[in-house]
């Protein structure tokens, strides 16, 4: 919603909004762009805004005071995805980046590569991209438009996935796992959603699939357009060959074969999952005519999206990493990547589950295993946990017990300040402090970074 607000203001519209709790980086992004925000939901905010149109985010449900006032007064409203479709996607070529993980990074990277190729794409990123001053840009009519294809629902009145509104010309699926347990009953329901979305791609469009995942590869059976696969398996259309991780920094040297040509690149991103993200972005760039040297320059100059395994410190002894991960696979991939690139560092991992899915017991059986490799894990419980019925809650003690059995020292706490106090006392050796949270974790990542940079 913040991305849309700033994009519309830059197009000349007057924009304001409401939210319950705002935190960085989006709070500072809105403030920097002078978007006024009411920081509590009140009916009178609607009267004060006097808007021509109310765009309602999918976090808003019936009972919200402002929504009820919009409905009572029969004011014009729409959803974010529908607004984008009606106003931007009819005369542009959307490149939809979909999948359970990695959408924000891959969207940012793809937009960056197309920009350096001189294509001046529109783009819409669900975070703050490091290479652009804004997180969304409309682009000119007829341009490519790179956007995250979120499978989460659209609005209180429209429970279809957001990407059903995005009129895809190209459609990338990088992975497919169970998530959003408050929306989907099981993985089959998510798979069905993706299968139906492929019907929207025109016959002159393109479907790009991660062929290393059998579940994703099987989506080709539901396509009505040309399909290409990429991955580590030899039967993929684009086969990743050698890949060597850099030590003491994030990134890989890697090669792949595509349409009878061999390509060699290096990136600045951690982990094999980001290697797949990079190859997907490269293939899209090649598809639209980018030159190899432009792509290489883009990979070298790419700055990761904020809060996606983002290193906040410059010195190499005590490294602080800020990450948005909450799904077990994303956590596991993050831990593996950090240990792979920084094998000599002790890893302190701080995890604050906040999403509706992560606070419930959907991933109870696998969550503890996802931290394997971390030396110490701090599990922070939030007040949101108490709002979930006891029988549906994540069993923190069981998760901690599983972690301990796999060799991690664990801490269970309700206090971010307590965690901060313990971590600030860490002294000596090489250490990495990785904070994983969908919120700001009480400002912990930046407080740690500031402390260790000064020290």
C-alpha positions as CSV (number, residue, x, y, z in Angstrom):
1,X,0.0,0.0,0.0
2,X,2.9,2.4,0.8
3,X,4.4,1.6,-2.7
4,X,1.1,2.5,-4.4
5,X,0.7,5.7,-2.3
6,X,4.1,7.1,-3.3
7,X,3.7,6.0,-7.0
8,X,0.3,7.8,-7.2
9,X,1.7,10.9,-5.5
10,X,4.5,11.0,-8.0
11,X,1.9,10.8,-10.8
12,X,0.3,14.0,-9.4
13,X,-2.4,12.7,-7.2
14,X,-3.1,13.8,-3.6
15,X,-2.8,10.7,-1.4
16,X,-3.3,10.0,2.3
17,X,-3.9,6.8,4.3
18,X,-4.5,5.0,7.6
19,X,-2.8,2.3,9.5
20,X,-2.8,0.7,12.9
21,X,0.9,0.5,13.6
22,X,3.6,1.8,11.3
23,X,7.3,0.8,11.6
24,X,10.4,1.2,9.4
25,X,11.2,0.9,6.7
26,X,7.8,1.8,5.3
27,X,7.0,4.4,8.0
28,X,10.1,6.4,7.1
29,X,9.5,5.9,3.4
30,X,6.0,7.4,3.7
31,X,7.3,10.3,5.8
32,X,10.2,11.0,3.4
33,X,7.6,11.2,0.6
34,X,5.3,13.4,2.6
35,X,2.3,11.0,2.6
36,X,0.1,11.9,5.6
37,X,-1.0,8.9,7.6
38,X,-3.7,8.6,10.3
39,X,-2.1,6.2,12.8
40,X,-5.3,4.7,14.1
41,X,-8.5,3.7,12.5
42,X,-11.4,6.2,13.1
43,X,-14.5,7.0,11.1
44,X,-13.7,10.7,11.1
45,X,-10.6,10.0,9.1
46,X,-12.8,9.2,6.2
47,X,-14.5,12.6,6.4
48,X,-11.1,14.3,6.8
49,X,-9.6,12.6,3.8
50,X,-12.5,13.6,1.5
51,X,-11.1,11.2,-1.1
52,X,-12.4,10.6,-4.6
53,X,-11.5,6.9,-4.2
54,X,-10.7,4.7,-1.2
55,X,-8.2,1.8,-1.9
56,X,-8.7,-0.8,0.7
57,X,-5.8,-3.1,1.7
58,X,-6.3,-6.8,2.3
59,X,-5.5,-6.4,6.0
60,X,-8.8,-4.5,6.5
61,X,-11.8,-6.6,7.4
62,X,-15.5,-6.0,8.3
63,X,-15.7,-4.2,11.6
64,X,-12.9,-1.8,10.8
65,X,-14.3,1.7,11.7
66,X,-13.1,3.3,8.5
67,X,-14.4,0.5,6.2
68,X,-17.7,0.6,7.9
69,X,-18.0,4.3,7.3
70,X,-17.1,3.9,3.6
71,X,-19.8,1.3,3.2
72,X,-22.4,3.3,5.2
73,X,-21.9,6.4,3.1
74,X,-21.7,4.4,-0.1
75,X,-18.3,5.9,-1.0
76,X,-16.4,4.7,-4.0
77,X,-13.8,2.0,-3.1
78,X,-11.7,-0.7,-4.7
79,X,-8.8,-3.1,-3.9
80,X,-5.1,-2.5,-4.6
81,X,-4.8,-5.3,-7.3
82,X,-8.0,-4.2,-9.1
83,X,-6.9,-0.6,-9.1
84,X,-3.5,-1.6,-10.7
85,X,-5.2,-3.7,-13.3
86,X,-7.7,-1.0,-14.3
87,X,-5.2,1.8,-14.4
88,X,-1.9,0.3,-15.5
89,X,-2.0,-3.2,-16.8
90,X,-4.3,-2.9,-19.9
91,X,-1.6,-1.0,-21.8
92,X,1.6,-2.5,-20.4
93,X,3.2,-6.0,-20.4
94,X,3.2,-7.3,-16.8
95,X,6.0,-9.7,-15.8
96,X,4.6,-11.4,-12.7
97,X,7.1,-12.8,-10.2
98,X,5.3,-15.5,-8.2
99,X,6.1,-18.2,-5.6
100,X,6.2,-18.7,-1.9
101,X,9.6,-17.2,-1.3
102,X,11.9,-14.7,-3.0
103,X,9.4,-12.5,-4.8
104,X,10.7,-9.2,-3.5
105,X,14.3,-9.9,-4.3
106,X,13.6,-11.4,-7.8
107,X,11.3,-8.5,-8.7
108,X,13.8,-5.9,-7.6
109,X,16.6,-7.7,-9.5
110,X,14.6,-8.2,-12.7
111,X,13.5,-4.5,-12.7
112,X,17.2,-3.5,-12.2
113,X,18.4,-5.6,-15.1
114,X,15.7,-4.3,-17.4
115,X,16.5,-0.8,-16.4
116,X,20.2,-1.1,-17.1
117,X,19.2,-2.6,-20.5
118,X,17.6,0.7,-21.3
119,X,14.0,-0.7,-21.3
120,X,12.8,1.6,-18.6
121,X,10.3,-0.8,-17.0
122,X,7.5,-0.1,-14.6
123,X,7.8,-2.0,-11.4
124,X,6.1,-2.7,-8.1
125,X,8.1,-4.1,-5.2
126,X,6.7,-5.2,-1.9
127,X,9.7,-3.6,-0.1
128,X,12.3,-0.9,-0.6
129,X,14.6,-1.8,-3.5
130,X,18.2,-0.8,-3.0
131,X,18.8,0.4,-6.6
132,X,15.7,2.7,-6.9
133,X,14.6,5.7,-4.9
134,X,11.0,4.5,-5.0
135,X,9.5,1.0,-4.5
136,X,7.0,1.5,-7.4
137,X,7.1,3.3,-10.8
138,X,4.4,3.3,-13.4
139,X,6.6,3.4,-16.5
140,X,5.3,4.5,-19.9
141,X,2.5,2.9,-21.9
142,X,3.7,-0.2,-23.7
143,X,6.6,-0.9,-21.3
144,X,7.3,-4.1,-19.4
145,X,6.0,-3.9,-15.8
146,X,7.7,-6.1,-13.2
147,X,5.5,-6.9,-10.2
148,X,5.3,-9.4,-7.3
149,X,2.6,-11.9,-7.9
150,X,1.3,-12.4,-4.3
151,X,-0.9,-15.5,-3.7
152,X,-2.4,-13.8,-0.6
153,X,-6.0,-12.7,-1.0
154,X,-7.1,-9.4,-2.6
155,X,-9.5,-7.7,-0.2
156,X,-12.3,-8.3,2.4
157,X,-14.8,-8.8,-0.4
158,X,-12.5,-10.6,-2.9
159,X,-10.7,-13.7,-1.7
160,X,-8.9,-14.5,-4.9
161,X,-5.1,-14.3,-5.0
162,X,-3.9,-10.9,-5.9
163,X,-2.1,-12.1,-9.0
164,X,-5.4,-12.9,-10.7
165,X,-5.7,-9.2,-11.3
166,X,-2.3,-8.7,-12.8
167,X,-2.9,-9.7,-16.5
168,X,0.4,-11.5,-16.8
169,X,2.4,-11.5,-20.1
170,X,5.3,-13.4,-18.5
171,X,4.7,-15.4,-15.4
172,X,7.6,-16.8,-13.2
173,X,7.0,-19.4,-10.5
174,X,10.2,-19.9,-8.4
175,X,8.8,-22.2,-5.7
176,X,5.5,-23.5,-4.3
177,X,5.0,-24.4,-0.7
178,X,2.2,-24.3,2.0
179,X,1.8,-20.8,3.5
180,X,-1.0,-18.4,4.4
181,X,-2.8,-21.0,6.5
182,X,-5.5,-18.4,7.3
183,X,-6.4,-18.3,3.6
184,X,-5.7,-21.8,2.2
185,X,-6.7,-25.0,3.9
186,X,-3.8,-27.0,2.4
187,X,-1.1,-27.1,-0.3
188,X,-3.5,-28.5,-2.9
189,X,-5.6,-25.4,-2.6
190,X,-2.5,-23.2,-3.3
191,X,-1.5,-25.4,-6.2
192,X,-5.0,-25.0,-7.7
193,X,-4.8,-21.3,-7.4
194,X,-1.5,-21.3,-9.4
195,X,-3.0,-23.6,-12.0
196,X,-5.9,-21.3,-12.6
197,X,-3.7,-18.3,-12.8
198,X,-1.8,-19.8,-15.7
199,X,-5.0,-19.5,-17.8
200,X,-4.5,-15.7,-17.8
201,X,-1.2,-15.9,-19.8
202,X,-1.8,-15.2,-23.5
203,X,-0.6,-17.7,-26.1
204,X,2.2,-15.2,-27.0
205,X,3.2,-14.9,-23.4
206,X,5.7,-17.0,-21.5
207,X,5.7,-19.2,-18.4
208,X,9.1,-19.7,-16.6
209,X,9.3,-22.4,-14.0
210,X,11.8,-23.6,-11.4
211,X,12.4,-27.1,-12.8
212,X,14.3,-28.2,-9.7
213,X,10.9,-28.4,-7.9
214,X,8.7,-31.2,-9.1
215,X,5.6,-29.4,-7.8
216,X,6.5,-26.2,-9.8
217,X,7.6,-28.2,-12.9
218,X,4.2,-29.9,-13.0
219,X,2.5,-26.6,-13.6
220,X,3.6,-26.8,-17.2
221,X,0.7,-29.2,-17.7
222,X,-1.7,-26.3,-17.1
223,X,-0.1,-23.8,-19.5
224,X,-1.6,-22.3,-22.7
225,X,1.7,-20.6,-23.7
226,X,5.3,-21.4,-24.3
227,X,7.0,-22.8,-21.1
228,X,10.7,-22.9,-20.1
229,X,12.3,-24.5,-17.0
230,X,15.5,-23.7,-15.2
231,X,17.4,-25.3,-12.3
232,X,20.0,-27.8,-11.3
233,X,18.5,-30.8,-13.0
234,X,19.8,-31.9,-16.4
235,X,16.4,-32.0,-18.0
236,X,15.7,-28.3,-17.4
237,X,15.8,-26.0,-20.4
238,X,18.4,-23.8,-18.6
239,X,20.7,-26.0,-16.5
240,X,22.8,-24.4,-13.7
241,X,26.3,-26.1,-13.9
242,X,29.1,-25.0,-11.6
243,X,28.4,-22.6,-8.7
244,X,31.0,-21.6,-6.2
245,X,30.1,-19.6,-3.1
246,X,32.2,-16.6,-2.1
247,X,33.7,-16.8,1.4
248,X,33.4,-13.8,3.8
249,X,30.8,-12.2,1.6
250,X,27.5,-13.1,0.0
251,X,27.4,-14.3,-3.6
252,X,28.4,-17.0,-6.1
253,X,30.4,-17.5,-9.3
254,X,28.1,-19.7,-11.5
255,X,27.5,-20.9,-15.0
256,X,24.4,-22.2,-16.9
257,X,23.4,-23.4,-20.3
258,X,20.5,-21.9,-22.1
259,X,19.4,-22.3,-25.8
260,X,22.7,-23.9,-26.7
261,X,24.8,-21.1,-25.2
262,X,26.9,-21.1,-22.1
263,X,26.8,-18.2,-19.7
264,X,29.1,-17.3,-16.8
265,X,28.1,-14.7,-14.1
266,X,28.6,-13.8,-10.5
267,X,26.0,-12.3,-8.1
268,X,26.1,-10.7,-4.7
269,X,23.3,-12.6,-3.1
270,X,23.4,-15.4,-0.4
271,X,22.3,-19.0,-0.8
272,X,21.3,-21.4,-3.5
273,X,17.7,-20.1,-3.3
274,X,19.0,-16.7,-4.4
275,X,21.1,-18.4,-7.1
276,X,17.8,-19.6,-8.6
277,X,16.3,-16.2,-8.2
278,X,19.2,-14.7,-10.0
279,X,19.0,-17.2,-12.9
280,X,15.3,-16.5,-13.3
281,X,15.9,-12.8,-13.5
282,X,18.7,-13.3,-16.0
283,X,16.5,-15.5,-18.2
284,X,13.8,-12.8,-18.2
285,X,16.4,-10.1,-19.1
286,X,17.8,-12.3,-22.0
287,X,14.2,-12.9,-23.2
288,X,13.5,-9.2,-23.6
289,X,16.8,-8.5,-25.3
290,X,19.2,-7.4,-22.6
291,X,22.9,-7.9,-23.5
292,X,25.2,-10.2,-21.5
293,X,27.4,-7.3,-20.4
294,X,24.4,-5.3,-19.2
295,X,23.2,-8.2,-17.2
296,X,26.7,-8.8,-15.7
297,X,26.8,-5.1,-14.7
298,X,23.4,-5.4,-13.2
299,X,24.3,-8.4,-11.1
300,X,27.4,-6.7,-9.8
301,X,25.7,-3.4,-9.0
302,X,22.5,-4.9,-7.5
303,X,21.8,-3.8,-3.9
304,X,19.5,-6.2,-2.0
305,X,16.0,-5.1,-1.0
306,X,15.8,-3.9,2.6
307,X,15.2,-6.6,5.1
308,X,16.1,-9.6,2.8
309,X,19.2,-11.0,4.5
310,X,20.4,-7.4,4.5
311,X,23.8,-6.8,6.2
312,X,23.6,-3.7,8.3
313,X,27.3,-3.5,9.4
314,X,30.5,-2.7,7.6
315,X,33.1,-4.4,9.8
316,X,33.6,-8.2,9.5
317,X,34.0,-9.4,13.1
318,X,30.4,-8.8,14.4
319,X,28.0,-8.8,11.5
320,X,24.3,-7.9,11.9
321,X,21.8,-9.2,9.3
322,X,18.1,-8.1,9.1
323,X,15.7,-10.5,7.5
324,X,12.0,-10.8,6.8
325,X,11.8,-14.6,6.9
326,X,9.1,-16.4,8.7
327,X,8.3,-19.6,6.7
328,X,10.4,-22.6,7.8
329,X,12.0,-23.0,4.3
330,X,13.0,-19.4,4.2
331,X,14.5,-19.7,7.7
332,X,16.4,-22.8,6.8
333,X,17.7,-21.4,3.5
334,X,18.8,-18.2,5.4
335,X,20.7,-20.2,8.0
336,X,22.3,-22.4,5.4
337,X,23.4,-19.4,3.3
338,X,24.9,-17.5,6.2
339,X,26.9,-20.6,7.4
340,X,28.0,-21.3,3.9
341,X,29.4,-17.8,3.2
342,X,30.6,-17.2,6.7
343,X,31.7,-20.6,8.0
344,X,34.1,-19.2,10.7
345,X,31.4,-17.1,12.4
346,X,29.2,-18.1,15.3
347,X,25.5,-17.6,14.3
348,X,23.1,-16.0,16.8
349,X,19.6,-16.2,15.3
350,X,16.7,-14.1,16.7
351,X,13.3,-15.1,15.5
352,X,10.1,-13.2,16.2
353,X,7.1,-14.9,14.5
354,X,4.3,-12.4,13.8
355,X,2.3,-13.6,10.8
356,X,-1.1,-15.4,11.2
357,X,0.5,-18.6,9.8
358,X,3.8,-18.5,11.8
359,X,2.0,-18.0,15.1
360,X,-0.2,-21.0,14.6
361,X,0.8,-24.7,14.6
362,X,0.7,-25.2,10.8
363,X,4.5,-25.7,10.7
364,X,4.9,-27.2,14.2
365,X,6.6,-30.4,13.0
366,X,9.2,-28.7,10.8
367,X,9.9,-25.3,12.3
368,X,12.5,-26.5,14.9
369,X,14.5,-28.3,12.2
370,X,14.7,-25.1,10.1
371,X,17.1,-23.5,12.6
372,X,19.6,-26.3,12.4
373,X,23.1,-24.8,12.0
374,X,22.5,-21.8,14.2
375,X,24.6,-21.8,17.3
376,X,22.2,-19.9,19.5
377,X,18.5,-19.2,18.9
378,X,16.4,-16.6,20.6
379,X,12.6,-17.2,20.2
380,X,10.6,-14.1,21.0
381,X,6.9,-14.4,21.8
382,X,4.7,-11.4,21.0
383,X,1.4,-10.3,22.4
384,X,-0.3,-11.4,19.2
385,X,0.2,-15.0,20.3
386,X,-2.4,-14.6,23.1
387,X,-5.0,-13.5,20.6
388,X,-4.9,-17.0,19.0
389,X,-7.0,-19.8,20.5
390,X,-4.8,-22.0,22.7
391,X,-5.5,-25.1,20.7
392,X,-4.3,-23.4,17.5
393,X,-1.1,-21.8,18.8
394,X,2.4,-22.7,17.9
395,X,3.9,-24.8,20.8
396,X,7.0,-22.7,21.5
397,X,8.3,-25.3,24.0
398,X,8.1,-28.1,21.5
399,X,10.0,-26.0,18.9
400,X,12.7,-25.1,21.5
401,X,13.1,-28.8,22.5
402,X,13.5,-29.8,18.8
403,X,16.2,-27.1,18.3
404,X,18.1,-28.2,21.3
405,X,18.1,-31.8,20.2
406,X,19.8,-30.6,16.9
407,X,22.5,-28.8,18.8
408,X,21.4,-25.2,19.1
409,X,21.4,-23.4,22.5
410,X,18.0,-21.8,22.9
411,X,16.3,-18.9,24.7
412,X,12.6,-18.3,25.1
413,X,11.5,-14.8,26.0
414,X,8.8,-12.2,25.7
415,X,11.2,-9.3,26.0
416,X,13.2,-7.8,23.1
417,X,15.1,-5.8,25.6
418,X,16.2,-8.9,27.4
419,X,17.5,-10.3,24.1
420,X,19.3,-7.1,23.3
421,X,21.0,-7.0,26.7
422,X,22.3,-10.5,26.2
423,X,23.6,-10.0,22.7
424,X,25.3,-6.7,23.5
425,X,27.3,-8.6,26.1
426,X,28.7,-10.9,23.4
427,X,32.4,-10.4,23.1
428,X,35.3,-11.9,21.2
429,X,35.6,-14.0,18.1
430,X,33.6,-13.7,14.9
431,X,29.9,-13.5,15.2
432,X,26.8,-13.0,13.1
433,X,23.5,-11.7,14.6
434,X,20.6,-12.5,12.3
435,X,17.2,-11.0,13.2
436,X,14.2,-12.6,11.4
437,X,10.8,-10.8,11.9
438,X,7.9,-9.5,9.9
439,X,7.9,-6.5,12.2
440,X,10.8,-4.3,13.4
441,X,11.5,-6.5,16.5
442,X,11.6,-3.4,18.7
443,X,14.3,-1.9,16.6
444,X,16.7,-4.7,17.6
445,X,18.6,-5.1,14.2
446,X,19.6,-1.4,14.0
447,X,20.4,-1.2,17.7
448,X,22.8,-4.1,17.4
449,X,24.3,-2.7,14.2
450,X,24.9,0.7,15.8
451,X,26.5,-0.9,18.9
452,X,28.9,-3.2,17.1
453,X,29.9,-0.6,14.5
454,X,30.9,1.8,17.3
455,X,32.6,-1.0,19.3
